[in-house]
Amino acid sequence: MNIEEELRAKTAALTRMLNQQGVIGMFGHVSIRIPGTDKCFISPGASTEKSTVRPEDIFLYNLDGTIIDHPGGLIPLEWRIHTQIHRDRPDAMCVCHLHAPAARALAIAGKPVKPMFLHGAFLCTGVPTWDNPRLVVADDQAASLSQALGGHCACQMRGHGSVVVGASAEEAFFACTFLEENSQIQLQADLDGAGIALSDDEARDCRNGTFNPRLFGLLWNFYERRAALPQI
């Protein structure tokens, strides 16, 4: 399997894995950039059954928005999220647009995401909010969202969802998984106003112990097995 075949398969697997977690569902989508090129794979759009997405269902885009390979499914309406962020962030090899319920609720409530537990410690670098609930269907919207994300690994989209990026598909999946789990914990702990976030020192130490390629790979392999498709 060459690098393009591998990344196409990873894009499909990541779609199924995030669907299994309930954070993309009908509308979310993901992309992975092919290293050293201006091309990226993007998962199919709305109404696609995400639990059965296969490599042959994945789109191939140029970063200027040109579709290089159209598999025949529905184009993601918000494809500009991916092409814009990949252009602005050469380090972000994977981009995920989520509709994760707990993270979305925090943004709607105007509450900043705080690192609450061990595996959420990586969020100590901050999660900005793009204060616009609209669909990202124009170049200026995508540029504004990318600017709000800046150099962070995640950005809330008030009244809409989230964007999460990573230097690899595995890193992005880790960040997606624990952004939502941390948000669930934060919402639960704050019900009586007694939630205790990690201190700066605790978050730094916990991040150093958990935000690393070893755990990225372990988490990916665990969920990839669970989201595997039957052989045909």
DRENFI-602027 format. One record per residue (C-alpha): residue number from 1; x, y, z; chain. Coordinates in nm, 2 decimals, decimal comma, m for minus. Example, Ala and Ser with C-alpha at 12.3 -4.5 7.8 and 13.67 -1.06 7.14 Angstrom:
! DRENFI-602027
<pt><resi>1</resi><c1>1,23</c1><c2>m0,45</c2><c3>0,78</c3><chain>A</chain></pt>
<pt><resi>2</resi><c1>1,37</c1><c2>m0,11</c2><c3>0,71</c3><chain>A</chain></pt>
END
This chain:
! DRENFI-602027
<pt><resi>1</resi><c1>0,00</c1><c2>0,00</c2><c3>0,00</c3><chain>A</chain></pt>
<pt><resi>2</resi><c1>0,15</c1><c2>0,34</c2><c3>m0,10</c3><chain>A</chain></pt>
<pt><resi>3</resi><c1>0,12</c1><c2>0,66</c2><c3>0,10</c3><chain>A</chain></pt>
<pt><resi>4</resi><c1>m0,19</c1><c2>0,78</c2><c3>m0,09</c3><chain>A</chain></pt>
<pt><resi>5</resi><c1>m0,37</c1><c2>0,45</c2><c3>m0,05</c3><chain>A</chain></pt>
<pt><resi>6</resi><c1>m0,28</c1><c2>0,45</c2><c3>0,32</c3><chain>A</chain></pt>
<pt><resi>7</resi><c1>m0,41</c1><c2>0,80</c2><c3>0,39</c3><chain>A</chain></pt>
<pt><resi>8</resi><c1>m0,72</c1><c2>0,74</c2><c3>0,19</c3><chain>A</chain></pt>
<pt><resi>9</resi><c1>m0,79</c1><c2>0,43</c2><c3>0,41</c3><chain>A</chain></pt>
<pt><resi>10</resi><c1>m0,71</c1><c2>0,64</c2><c3>0,72</c3><chain>A</chain></pt>
<pt><resi>11</resi><c1>m0,96</c1><c2>0,91</c2><c3>0,62</c3><chain>A</chain></pt>
<pt><resi>12</resi><c1>m1,23</c1><c2>0,65</c2><c3>0,59</c3><chain>A</chain></pt>
<pt><resi>13</resi><c1>m1,14</c1><c2>0,48</c2><c3>0,91</c3><chain>A</chain></pt>
<pt><resi>14</resi><c1>m1,13</c1><c2>0,81</c2><c3>1,10</c3><chain>A</chain></pt>
<pt><resi>15</resi><c1>m1,48</c1><c2>0,89</c2><c3>0,97</c3><chain>A</chain></pt>
<pt><resi>16</resi><c1>m1,61</c1><c2>0,56</c2><c3>1,10</c3><chain>A</chain></pt>
<pt><resi>17</resi><c1>m1,43</c1><c2>0,60</c2><c3>1,43</c3><chain>A</chain></pt>
<pt><resi>18</resi><c1>m1,57</c1><c2>0,95</c2><c3>1,50</c3><chain>A</chain></pt>
<pt><resi>19</resi><c1>m1,91</c1><c2>0,84</c2><c3>1,39</c3><chain>A</chain></pt>
<pt><resi>20</resi><c1>m1,89</c1><c2>0,56</c2><c3>1,64</c3><chain>A</chain></pt>
<pt><resi>21</resi><c1>m1,82</c1><c2>0,81</c2><c3>1,91</c3><chain>A</chain></pt>
<pt><resi>22</resi><c1>m2,12</c1><c2>1,02</c2><c3>1,81</c3><chain>A</chain></pt>
<pt><resi>23</resi><c1>m1,93</c1><c2>1,34</c2><c3>1,73</c3><chain>A</chain></pt>
<pt><resi>24</resi><c1>m1,98</c1><c2>1,37</c2><c3>1,36</c3><chain>A</chain></pt>
<pt><resi>25</resi><c1>m2,30</c1><c2>1,19</c2><c3>1,27</c3><chain>A</chain></pt>
<pt><resi>26</resi><c1>m2,48</c1><c2>1,31</c2><c3>0,96</c3><chain>A</chain></pt>
<pt><resi>27</resi><c1>m2,30</c1><c2>1,64</c2><c3>0,90</c3><chain>A</chain></pt>
<pt><resi>28</resi><c1>m1,93</c1><c2>1,62</c2><c3>1,02</c3><chain>A</chain></pt>
<pt><resi>29</resi><c1>m1,63</c1><c2>1,54</c2><c3>0,80</c3><chain>A</chain></pt>
<pt><resi>30</resi><c1>m1,26</c1><c2>1,49</c2><c3>0,81</c3><chain>A</chain></pt>
<pt><resi>31</resi><c1>m0,96</c1><c2>1,54</c2><c3>0,59</c3><chain>A</chain></pt>
<pt><resi>32</resi><c1>m0,60</c1><c2>1,43</c2><c3>0,57</c3><chain>A</chain></pt>
<pt><resi>33</resi><c1>m0,33</c1><c2>1,61</c2><c3>0,37</c3><chain>A</chain></pt>
<pt><resi>34</resi><c1>m0,09</c1><c2>1,41</c2><c3>0,15</c3><chain>A</chain></pt>
<pt><resi>35</resi><c1>0,26</c1><c2>1,52</c2><c3>0,27</c3><chain>A</chain></pt>
<pt><resi>36</resi><c1>0,46</c1><c2>1,73</c2><c3>0,03</c3><chain>A</chain></pt>
<pt><resi>37</resi><c1>0,16</c1><c2>1,80</c2><c3>m0,19</c3><chain>A</chain></pt>
<pt><resi>38</resi><c1>m0,13</c1><c2>2,04</c2><c3>m0,23</c3><chain>A</chain></pt>
<pt><resi>39</resi><c1>m0,38</c1><c2>1,76</c2><c3>m0,21</c3><chain>A</chain></pt>
<pt><resi>40</resi><c1>m0,60</c1><c2>1,63</c2><c3>0,07</c3><chain>A</chain></pt>
<pt><resi>41</resi><c1>m0,85</c1><c2>1,35</c2><c3>0,11</c3><chain>A</chain></pt>
<pt><resi>42</resi><c1>m1,19</c1><c2>1,46</c2><c3>0,24</c3><chain>A</chain></pt>
<pt><resi>43</resi><c1>m1,47</c1><c2>1,24</c2><c3>0,36</c3><chain>A</chain></pt>
<pt><resi>44</resi><c1>m1,82</c1><c2>1,26</c2><c3>0,20</c3><chain>A</chain></pt>
<pt><resi>45</resi><c1>m2,09</c1><c2>1,50</c2><c3>0,31</c3><chain>A</chain></pt>
<pt><resi>46</resi><c1>m2,43</c1><c2>1,51</c2><c3>0,46</c3><chain>A</chain></pt>
<pt><resi>47</resi><c1>m2,67</c1><c2>1,21</c2><c3>0,47</c3><chain>A</chain></pt>
<pt><resi>48</resi><c1>m2,38</c1><c2>0,97</c2><c3>0,40</c3><chain>A</chain></pt>
<pt><resi>49</resi><c1>m2,39</c1><c2>0,67</c2><c3>0,63</c3><chain>A</chain></pt>
<pt><resi>50</resi><c1>m2,07</c1><c2>0,74</c2><c3>0,81</c3><chain>A</chain></pt>
<pt><resi>51</resi><c1>m2,05</c1><c2>0,40</c2><c3>0,98</c3><chain>A</chain></pt>
<pt><resi>52</resi><c1>m1,98</c1><c2>0,23</c2><c3>0,64</c3><chain>A</chain></pt>
<pt><resi>53</resi><c1>m1,75</c1><c2>0,48</c2><c3>0,47</c3><chain>A</chain></pt>
<pt><resi>54</resi><c1>m1,49</c1><c2>0,30</c2><c3>0,27</c3><chain>A</chain></pt>
<pt><resi>55</resi><c1>m1,17</c1><c2>0,43</c2><c3>0,10</c3><chain>A</chain></pt>
<pt><resi>56</resi><c1>m1,34</c1><c2>0,43</c2><c3>m0,24</c3><chain>A</chain></pt>
<pt><resi>57</resi><c1>m1,60</c1><c2>0,68</c2><c3>m0,09</c3><chain>A</chain></pt>
<pt><resi>58</resi><c1>m1,33</c1><c2>0,95</c2><c3>m0,02</c3><chain>A</chain></pt>
<pt><resi>59</resi><c1>m1,29</c1><c2>1,27</c2><c3>m0,22</c3><chain>A</chain></pt>
<pt><resi>60</resi><c1>m0,95</c1><c2>1,40</c2><c3>m0,33</c3><chain>A</chain></pt>
<pt><resi>61</resi><c1>m0,92</c1><c2>1,78</c2><c3>m0,34</c3><chain>A</chain></pt>
<pt><resi>62</resi><c1>m0,65</c1><c2>2,02</c2><c3>m0,43</c3><chain>A</chain></pt>
<pt><resi>63</resi><c1>m0,60</c1><c2>2,29</c2><c3>m0,17</c3><chain>A</chain></pt>
<pt><resi>64</resi><c1>m0,74</c1><c2>2,55</c2><c3>m0,41</c3><chain>A</chain></pt>
<pt><resi>65</resi><c1>m1,08</c1><c2>2,37</c2><c3>m0,39</c3><chain>A</chain></pt>
<pt><resi>66</resi><c1>m1,06</c1><c2>2,18</c2><c3>m0,71</c3><chain>A</chain></pt>
<pt><resi>67</resi><c1>m1,19</c1><c2>1,82</c2><c3>m0,69</c3><chain>A</chain></pt>
<pt><resi>68</resi><c1>m0,93</c1><c2>1,58</c2><c3>m0,83</c3><chain>A</chain></pt>
<pt><resi>69</resi><c1>m1,12</c1><c2>1,26</c2><c3>m0,76</c3><chain>A</chain></pt>
<pt><resi>70</resi><c1>m1,50</c1><c2>1,26</c2><c3>m0,72</c3><chain>A</chain></pt>
<pt><resi>71</resi><c1>m1,62</c1><c2>0,92</c2><c3>m0,60</c3><chain>A</chain></pt>
<pt><resi>72</resi><c1>m1,98</c1><c2>1,00</c2><c3>m0,68</c3><chain>A</chain></pt>
<pt><resi>73</resi><c1>m2,11</c1><c2>1,08</c2><c3>m0,33</c3><chain>A</chain></pt>
<pt><resi>74</resi><c1>m2,22</c1><c2>1,40</c2><c3>m0,18</c3><chain>A</chain></pt>
<pt><resi>75</resi><c1>m1,97</c1><c2>1,68</c2><c3>m0,16</c3><chain>A</chain></pt>
<pt><resi>76</resi><c1>m1,92</c1><c2>1,82</c2><c3>0,20</c3><chain>A</chain></pt>
<pt><resi>77</resi><c1>m2,09</c1><c2>2,16</c2><c3>0,19</c3><chain>A</chain></pt>
<pt><resi>78</resi><c1>m1,82</c1><c2>2,30</c2><c3>0,42</c3><chain>A</chain></pt>
<pt><resi>79</resi><c1>m1,52</c1><c2>2,17</c2><c3>0,23</c3><chain>A</chain></pt>
<pt><resi>80</resi><c1>m1,36</c1><c2>2,51</c2><c3>0,26</c3><chain>A</chain></pt>
<pt><resi>81</resi><c1>m1,29</c1><c2>2,45</c2><c3>0,63</c3><chain>A</chain></pt>
<pt><resi>82</resi><c1>m1,04</c1><c2>2,19</c2><c3>0,53</c3><chain>A</chain></pt>
<pt><resi>83</resi><c1>m0,87</c1><c2>2,35</c2><c3>0,23</c3><chain>A</chain></pt>
<pt><resi>84</resi><c1>m0,83</c1><c2>2,68</c2><c3>0,41</c3><chain>A</chain></pt>
<pt><resi>85</resi><c1>m0,69</c1><c2>2,53</c2><c3>0,73</c3><chain>A</chain></pt>
<pt><resi>86</resi><c1>m0,45</c1><c2>2,30</c2><c3>0,54</c3><chain>A</chain></pt>
<pt><resi>87</resi><c1>m0,33</c1><c2>2,61</c2><c3>0,35</c3><chain>A</chain></pt>
<pt><resi>88</resi><c1>m0,28</c1><c2>2,82</c2><c3>0,66</c3><chain>A</chain></pt>
<pt><resi>89</resi><c1>m0,14</c1><c2>2,54</c2><c3>0,88</c3><chain>A</chain></pt>
<pt><resi>90</resi><c1>0,12</c1><c2>2,32</c2><c3>0,70</c3><chain>A</chain></pt>
<pt><resi>91</resi><c1>0,17</c1><c2>2,15</c2><c3>1,04</c3><chain>A</chain></pt>
<pt><resi>92</resi><c1>m0,20</c1><c2>2,04</c2><c3>1,05</c3><chain>A</chain></pt>
<pt><resi>93</resi><c1>m0,20</c1><c2>1,72</c2><c3>0,84</c3><chain>A</chain></pt>
<pt><resi>94</resi><c1>m0,54</c1><c2>1,62</c2><c3>0,96</c3><chain>A</chain></pt>
<pt><resi>95</resi><c1>m0,85</c1><c2>1,85</c2><c3>1,01</c3><chain>A</chain></pt>
<pt><resi>96</resi><c1>m1,18</c1><c2>1,73</c2><c3>1,17</c3><chain>A</chain></pt>
<pt><resi>97</resi><c1>m1,51</c1><c2>1,92</c2><c3>1,17</c3><chain>A</chain></pt>
<pt><resi>98</resi><c1>m1,72</c1><c2>1,79</c2><c3>1,46</c3><chain>A</chain></pt>
<pt><resi>99</resi><c1>m2,07</c1><c2>1,83</c2><c3>1,59</c3><chain>A</chain></pt>
<pt><resi>100</resi><c1>m1,98</c1><c2>1,70</c2><c3>1,93</c3><chain>A</chain></pt>
<pt><resi>101</resi><c1>m2,27</c1><c2>1,76</c2><c3>2,18</c3><chain>A</chain></pt>
<pt><resi>102</resi><c1>m2,09</c1><c2>1,84</c2><c3>2,50</c3><chain>A</chain></pt>
<pt><resi>103</resi><c1>m1,83</c1><c2>2,07</c2><c3>2,34</c3><chain>A</chain></pt>
<pt><resi>104</resi><c1>m2,10</c1><c2>2,24</c2><c3>2,14</c3><chain>A</chain></pt>
<pt><resi>105</resi><c1>m2,30</c1><c2>2,30</c2><c3>2,46</c3><chain>A</chain></pt>
<pt><resi>106</resi><c1>m2,00</c1><c2>2,46</c2><c3>2,63</c3><chain>A</chain></pt>
<pt><resi>107</resi><c1>m1,96</c1><c2>2,71</c2><c3>2,34</c3><chain>A</chain></pt>
<pt><resi>108</resi><c1>m2,34</c1><c2>2,79</c2><c3>2,34</c3><chain>A</chain></pt>
<pt><resi>109</resi><c1>m2,32</c1><c2>2,85</c2><c3>2,72</c3><chain>A</chain></pt>
<pt><resi>110</resi><c1>m2,02</c1><c2>3,08</c2><c3>2,66</c3><chain>A</chain></pt>
<pt><resi>111</resi><c1>m1,80</c1><c2>2,87</c2><c3>2,88</c3><chain>A</chain></pt>
<pt><resi>112</resi><c1>m1,44</c1><c2>2,83</c2><c3>2,79</c3><chain>A</chain></pt>
<pt><resi>113</resi><c1>m1,31</c1><c2>2,47</c2><c3>2,77</c3><chain>A</chain></pt>
<pt><resi>114</resi><c1>m1,09</c1><c2>2,40</c2><c3>3,08</c3><chain>A</chain></pt>
<pt><resi>115</resi><c1>m0,86</c1><c2>2,10</c2><c3>3,12</c3><chain>A</chain></pt>
<pt><resi>116</resi><c1>m1,05</c1><c2>1,89</c2><c3>3,38</c3><chain>A</chain></pt>
<pt><resi>117</resi><c1>m0,88</c1><c2>1,55</c2><c3>3,38</c3><chain>A</chain></pt>
<pt><resi>118</resi><c1>m0,56</c1><c2>1,36</c2><c3>3,28</c3><chain>A</chain></pt>
<pt><resi>119</resi><c1>m0,63</c1><c2>1,31</c2><c3>2,91</c3><chain>A</chain></pt>
<pt><resi>120</resi><c1>m0,79</c1><c2>1,65</c2><c3>2,87</c3><chain>A</chain></pt>
<pt><resi>121</resi><c1>m0,47</c1><c2>1,82</c2><c3>2,99</c3><chain>A</chain></pt>
<pt><resi>122</resi><c1>m0,36</c1><c2>1,90</c2><c3>2,64</c3><chain>A</chain></pt>
<pt><resi>123</resi><c1>m0,63</c1><c2>2,16</c2><c3>2,63</c3><chain>A</chain></pt>
<pt><resi>124</resi><c1>m0,43</c1><c2>2,38</c2><c3>2,87</c3><chain>A</chain></pt>
<pt><resi>125</resi><c1>m0,30</c1><c2>2,57</c2><c3>2,57</c3><chain>A</chain></pt>
<pt><resi>126</resi><c1>m0,65</c1><c2>2,71</c2><c3>2,51</c3><chain>A</chain></pt>
<pt><resi>127</resi><c1>m0,95</c1><c2>2,65</c2><c3>2,29</c3><chain>A</chain></pt>
<pt><resi>128</resi><c1>m1,06</c1><c2>2,97</c2><c3>2,12</c3><chain>A</chain></pt>
<pt><resi>129</resi><c1>m1,42</c1><c2>3,03</c2><c3>2,00</c3><chain>A</chain></pt>
<pt><resi>130</resi><c1>m1,52</c1><c2>3,14</c2><c3>1,65</c3><chain>A</chain></pt>
<pt><resi>131</resi><c1>m1,83</c1><c2>3,35</c2><c3>1,73</c3><chain>A</chain></pt>
<pt><resi>132</resi><c1>m2,03</c1><c2>3,26</c2><c3>1,43</c3><chain>A</chain></pt>
<pt><resi>133</resi><c1>m2,29</c1><c2>2,98</c2><c3>1,41</c3><chain>A</chain></pt>
<pt><resi>134</resi><c1>m2,33</c1><c2>2,99</c2><c3>1,03</c3><chain>A</chain></pt>
<pt><resi>135</resi><c1>m2,24</c1><c2>2,73</c2><c3>0,78</c3><chain>A</chain></pt>
<pt><resi>136</resi><c1>m1,89</c1><c2>2,78</c2><c3>0,64</c3><chain>A</chain></pt>
<pt><resi>137</resi><c1>m1,97</c1><c2>2,81</c2><c3>0,27</c3><chain>A</chain></pt>
<pt><resi>138</resi><c1>m1,77</c1><c2>3,11</c2><c3>0,16</c3><chain>A</chain></pt>
<pt><resi>139</resi><c1>m1,40</c1><c2>3,18</c2><c3>0,14</c3><chain>A</chain></pt>
<pt><resi>140</resi><c1>m1,41</c1><c2>3,48</c2><c3>0,39</c3><chain>A</chain></pt>
<pt><resi>141</resi><c1>m1,59</c1><c2>3,26</c2><c3>0,65</c3><chain>A</chain></pt>
<pt><resi>142</resi><c1>m1,33</c1><c2>2,98</c2><c3>0,61</c3><chain>A</chain></pt>
<pt><resi>143</resi><c1>m1,05</c1><c2>3,24</c2><c3>0,65</c3><chain>A</chain></pt>
<pt><resi>144</resi><c1>m1,21</c1><c2>3,39</c2><c3>0,96</c3><chain>A</chain></pt>
<pt><resi>145</resi><c1>m1,25</c1><c2>3,05</c2><c3>1,12</c3><chain>A</chain></pt>
<pt><resi>146</resi><c1>m0,89</c1><c2>2,95</c2><c3>1,04</c3><chain>A</chain></pt>
<pt><resi>147</resi><c1>m0,77</c1><c2>3,28</c2><c3>1,19</c3><chain>A</chain></pt>
<pt><resi>148</resi><c1>m0,97</c1><c2>3,21</c2><c3>1,51</c3><chain>A</chain></pt>
<pt><resi>149</resi><c1>m0,81</c1><c2>2,86</c2><c3>1,53</c3><chain>A</chain></pt>
<pt><resi>150</resi><c1>m0,46</c1><c2>3,02</c2><c3>1,49</c3><chain>A</chain></pt>
<pt><resi>151</resi><c1>m0,20</c1><c2>2,78</c2><c3>1,62</c3><chain>A</chain></pt>
<pt><resi>152</resi><c1>m0,43</c1><c2>2,59</c2><c3>1,85</c3><chain>A</chain></pt>
<pt><resi>153</resi><c1>m0,53</c1><c2>2,23</c2><c3>1,82</c3><chain>A</chain></pt>
<pt><resi>154</resi><c1>m0,90</c1><c2>2,30</c2><c3>1,85</c3><chain>A</chain></pt>
<pt><resi>155</resi><c1>m1,15</c1><c2>2,58</c2><c3>1,80</c3><chain>A</chain></pt>
<pt><resi>156</resi><c1>m1,52</c1><c2>2,60</c2><c3>1,91</c3><chain>A</chain></pt>
<pt><resi>157</resi><c1>m1,78</c1><c2>2,72</c2><c3>1,66</c3><chain>A</chain></pt>
<pt><resi>158</resi><c1>m2,05</c1><c2>2,88</c2><c3>1,87</c3><chain>A</chain></pt>
<pt><resi>159</resi><c1>m2,39</c1><c2>2,73</c2><c3>1,80</c3><chain>A</chain></pt>
<pt><resi>160</resi><c1>m2,24</c1><c2>2,50</c2><c3>1,54</c3><chain>A</chain></pt>
<pt><resi>161</resi><c1>m1,96</c1><c2>2,26</c2><c3>1,63</c3><chain>A</chain></pt>
<pt><resi>162</resi><c1>m1,58</c1><c2>2,24</c2><c3>1,66</c3><chain>A</chain></pt>
<pt><resi>163</resi><c1>m1,27</c1><c2>2,22</c2><c3>1,45</c3><chain>A</chain></pt>
<pt><resi>164</resi><c1>m0,98</c1><c2>2,00</c2><c3>1,56</c3><chain>A</chain></pt>
<pt><resi>165</resi><c1>m0,64</c1><c2>1,95</c2><c3>1,40</c3><chain>A</chain></pt>
<pt><resi>166</resi><c1>m0,34</c1><c2>1,73</c2><c3>1,44</c3><chain>A</chain></pt>
<pt><resi>167</resi><c1>0,00</c1><c2>1,67</c2><c3>1,30</c3><chain>A</chain></pt>
<pt><resi>168</resi><c1>m0,13</c1><c2>1,32</c2><c3>1,21</c3><chain>A</chain></pt>
<pt><resi>169</resi><c1>m0,46</c1><c2>1,14</c2><c3>1,19</c3><chain>A</chain></pt>
<pt><resi>170</resi><c1>m0,38</c1><c2>0,97</c2><c3>1,52</c3><chain>A</chain></pt>
<pt><resi>171</resi><c1>m0,30</c1><c2>1,29</c2><c3>1,70</c3><chain>A</chain></pt>
<pt><resi>172</resi><c1>m0,62</c1><c2>1,46</c2><c3>1,57</c3><chain>A</chain></pt>
<pt><resi>173</resi><c1>m0,83</c1><c2>1,16</c2><c3>1,67</c3><chain>A</chain></pt>
<pt><resi>174</resi><c1>m0,68</c1><c2>1,18</c2><c3>2,03</c3><chain>A</chain></pt>
<pt><resi>175</resi><c1>m0,77</c1><c2>1,55</c2><c3>2,04</c3><chain>A</chain></pt>
<pt><resi>176</resi><c1>m1,12</c1><c2>1,49</c2><c3>1,91</c3><chain>A</chain></pt>
<pt><resi>177</resi><c1>m1,18</c1><c2>1,21</c2><c3>2,16</c3><chain>A</chain></pt>
<pt><resi>178</resi><c1>m1,07</c1><c2>1,39</c2><c3>2,47</c3><chain>A</chain></pt>
<pt><resi>179</resi><c1>m1,20</c1><c2>1,73</c2><c3>2,37</c3><chain>A</chain></pt>
<pt><resi>180</resi><c1>m1,55</c1><c2>1,58</c2><c3>2,39</c3><chain>A</chain></pt>
<pt><resi>181</resi><c1>m1,48</c1><c2>1,37</c2><c3>2,70</c3><chain>A</chain></pt>
<pt><resi>182</resi><c1>m1,33</c1><c2>1,66</c2><c3>2,88</c3><chain>A</chain></pt>
<pt><resi>183</resi><c1>m1,63</c1><c2>1,87</c2><c3>2,78</c3><chain>A</chain></pt>
<pt><resi>184</resi><c1>m1,87</c1><c2>1,61</c2><c3>2,92</c3><chain>A</chain></pt>
<pt><resi>185</resi><c1>m1,68</c1><c2>1,60</c2><c3>3,25</c3><chain>A</chain></pt>
<pt><resi>186</resi><c1>m1,68</c1><c2>1,98</c2><c3>3,26</c3><chain>A</chain></pt>
<pt><resi>187</resi><c1>m2,05</c1><c2>2,01</c2><c3>3,21</c3><chain>A</chain></pt>
<pt><resi>188</resi><c1>m2,12</c1><c2>1,74</c2><c3>3,47</c3><chain>A</chain></pt>
<pt><resi>189</resi><c1>m1,88</c1><c2>1,88</c2><c3>3,73</c3><chain>A</chain></pt>
<pt><resi>190</resi><c1>m2,01</c1><c2>2,24</c2><c3>3,68</c3><chain>A</chain></pt>
<pt><resi>191</resi><c1>m2,38</c1><c2>2,14</c2><c3>3,75</c3><chain>A</chain></pt>
<pt><resi>192</resi><c1>m2,33</c1><c2>2,26</c2><c3>4,11</c3><chain>A</chain></pt>
<pt><resi>193</resi><c1>m2,05</c1><c2>2,51</c2><c3>4,04</c3><chain>A</chain></pt>
<pt><resi>194</resi><c1>m1,80</c1><c2>2,29</c2><c3>4,21</c3><chain>A</chain></pt>
<pt><resi>195</resi><c1>m1,60</c1><c2>2,16</c2><c3>3,92</c3><chain>A</chain></pt>
<pt><resi>196</resi><c1>m1,22</c1><c2>2,18</c2><c3>3,98</c3><chain>A</chain></pt>
<pt><resi>197</resi><c1>m1,01</c1><c2>2,23</c2><c3>3,67</c3><chain>A</chain></pt>
<pt><resi>198</resi><c1>m0,64</c1><c2>2,12</c2><c3>3,66</c3><chain>A</chain></pt>
<pt><resi>199</resi><c1>m0,40</c1><c2>2,38</c2><c3>3,78</c3><chain>A</chain></pt>
<pt><resi>200</resi><c1>m0,14</c1><c2>2,51</c2><c3>3,53</c3><chain>A</chain></pt>
<pt><resi>201</resi><c1>0,13</c1><c2>2,29</c2><c3>3,68</c3><chain>A</chain></pt>
<pt><resi>202</resi><c1>m0,10</c1><c2>1,98</c2><c3>3,69</c3><chain>A</chain></pt>
<pt><resi>203</resi><c1>m0,21</c1><c2>2,04</c2><c3>3,33</c3><chain>A</chain></pt>
<pt><resi>204</resi><c1>0,15</c1><c2>2,08</c2><c3>3,21</c3><chain>A</chain></pt>
<pt><resi>205</resi><c1>0,26</c1><c2>1,76</c2><c3>3,38</c3><chain>A</chain></pt>
<pt><resi>206</resi><c1>m0,04</c1><c2>1,56</c2><c3>3,27</c3><chain>A</chain></pt>
<pt><resi>207</resi><c1>0,00</c1><c2>1,68</c2><c3>2,92</c3><chain>A</chain></pt>
<pt><resi>208</resi><c1>0,36</c1><c2>1,57</c2><c3>2,91</c3><chain>A</chain></pt>
<pt><resi>209</resi><c1>0,25</c1><c2>1,22</c2><c3>3,02</c3><chain>A</chain></pt>
<pt><resi>210</resi><c1>m0,04</c1><c2>1,17</c2><c3>2,79</c3><chain>A</chain></pt>
<pt><resi>211</resi><c1>m0,02</c1><c2>1,38</c2><c3>2,47</c3><chain>A</chain></pt>
<pt><resi>212</resi><c1>0,23</c1><c2>1,17</c2><c3>2,29</c3><chain>A</chain></pt>
<pt><resi>213</resi><c1>0,26</c1><c2>0,94</c2><c3>1,98</c3><chain>A</chain></pt>
<pt><resi>214</resi><c1>0,25</c1><c2>0,62</c2><c3>2,19</c3><chain>A</chain></pt>
<pt><resi>215</resi><c1>m0,10</c1><c2>0,70</c2><c3>2,33</c3><chain>A</chain></pt>
<pt><resi>216</resi><c1>m0,21</c1><c2>0,84</c2><c3>2,00</c3><chain>A</chain></pt>
<pt><resi>217</resi><c1>m0,14</c1><c2>0,50</c2><c3>1,84</c3><chain>A</chain></pt>
<pt><resi>218</resi><c1>m0,29</c1><c2>0,30</c2><c3>2,12</c3><chain>A</chain></pt>
<pt><resi>219</resi><c1>m0,62</c1><c2>0,49</c2><c3>2,10</c3><chain>A</chain></pt>
<pt><resi>220</resi><c1>m0,63</c1><c2>0,48</c2><c3>1,72</c3><chain>A</chain></pt>
<pt><resi>221</resi><c1>m0,58</c1><c2>0,10</c2><c3>1,72</c3><chain>A</chain></pt>
<pt><resi>222</resi><c1>m0,84</c1><c2>0,04</c2><c3>1,98</c3><chain>A</chain></pt>
<pt><resi>223</resi><c1>m1,11</c1><c2>0,23</c2><c3>1,79</c3><chain>A</chain></pt>
<pt><resi>224</resi><c1>m1,00</c1><c2>0,12</c2><c3>1,45</c3><chain>A</chain></pt>
<pt><resi>225</resi><c1>m1,07</c1><c2>m0,24</c2><c3>1,55</c3><chain>A</chain></pt>
<pt><resi>226</resi><c1>m1,41</c1><c2>m0,15</c2><c3>1,68</c3><chain>A</chain></pt>
<pt><resi>227</resi><c1>m1,50</c1><c2>0,04</c2><c3>1,37</c3><chain>A</chain></pt>
<pt><resi>228</resi><c1>m1,36</c1><c2>m0,22</c2><c3>1,12</c3><chain>A</chain></pt>
<pt><resi>229</resi><c1>m1,58</c1><c2>m0,30</c2><c3>0,82</c3><chain>A</chain></pt>
<pt><resi>230</resi><c1>m1,66</c1><c2>m0,66</c2><c3>0,73</c3><chain>A</chain></pt>
<pt><resi>231</resi><c1>m1,45</c1><c2>m0,80</c2><c3>0,45</c3><chain>A</chain></pt>
<pt><resi>232</resi><c1>m1,61</c1><c2>m0,81</c2><c3>0,11</c3><chain>A</chain></pt>
END
